[in-house]
Amino acid sequence: MLCEKCAGLCCRYIALPIEKPKTKADFDDVRWYLAHEGISVFVEDDDWYINIANRCKYLTKDNRCDIYDHRPRICRGYKDHSCDFHSGDYGYELHFTTTEELDEYMHRKKK
């Protein structure tokens, strides 16, 4: 059972969709996100997301859910096959963790 080995990886971040940046101003907004600690931006299936590293307040010290029977719908949607514990590489098309990485991408894109 995976839960016995779980490190609560899925309970340590929030990923929310954002508009795909198209203009210099849009990319500047993404640069602003990346200027904050615990923030990254990734692209998956051509969709852009902001990733916020932040531990769920209901994750216990032994990496269990303290409100398991009443957990939110998103949490109930996690299944063994999609579990972060064994899913391996996320398969990002792009993953930005710093403003410099985004700047480099924008520079390459101009060429």
ABEGO torsion letter per residue (X at the ends): XAAAABAGAAAABBBBBBBBBABAAAAAAAAAAAABBGBBBBBBGGBBBBBBBBBBAABBAAGBBAAAAABBAAAAABBAAABAAAAEBAGBABBBABAAAAAAAAAAAAX
